[in-house]
Amino acid sequence: MKKKMMSQPKKTGKRRKQIARKGLHTDMDKDDSEDSDEASKKDDSTSGTKIPINPVPVAMKSPSIANYKIIKQGRKGVYQIVRENGTDTVYISFGAMLTDISRDDLTELYRIVMRKHGMDKPEDELEKVLWEYLKNMFEEPLSTDSIWSLPGLQRIIYWRYYKACRVHCLNLESVDIYMLIERKYPLSAEVYKAMLNKKHQGGKPDEDCYKLLKMMEKQAGIRK
């Protein structure tokens, strides 16, 4: 009997937290809140300061990207992202970078690259690859651009969605095509069907990814 009475308050407290999260109120909560208010008044009278219950920590935003470098390693290279506070992170590939940075970071990187090169294609091969990735994503896509008419565009190795920056990638035998999830690109219905038939990689799809899938279905003529 004692055991039952001792465990009851724990269940009540758990139930009260669940109800509070849903925004509901019961008579039991009302009584408890009145007791809590009285206790708070007592605390105020003694200390003069009201201490919040379960304070929520403030999320700290990562410092913005200040610059980037491509460190060459033979014919390949790694990406070094330098932030405003002086810290830097090295990524072995552009895809690896996208798993970590936010959309704001990606947008800032695009601005930095465009300030450096403008619309003139860089001569350095590694700089050119980064420039093309970002240009294809952010610039208004034209059906006449060569990347959208590549032969074998339907021969997809994999399709991947990067949740951190809300980008999806079409991986082909010869090139990767990175796209913003909210933007429509001049891909044919056959390419979208091929993408839908490929198993998604990159973790469990979230709400944004499902919206993208619906858009792809519509563009493939599967959904009206």
Salt bridges, closest charged atoms under 4 A:
ASP32 OD2 - ARG16 NH1 3.00
ASP104 OD2 - LYS61 NZ 3.86
ASP105 OD2 - ARG83 NH2 2.98
GLU108 OE1 - ARG111 NH1 3.49
GLU108 OE2 - ARG115 NH2 3.89
ASP124 OD1 - LYS72 NZ 2.50
GLU125 OE1 - LYS128 NZ 3.31
GLU127 OE2 - LYS116 NZ 3.07
GLU127 OE1 - HIS117 NE2 3.07
GLU132 OE2 - LYS121 NZ 3.55
GLU182 OE2 - ARG103 NH1 2.83
GLU207 OE2 - LYS211 NZ 3.82
GLU217 OE1 - ARG223 NE 3.00
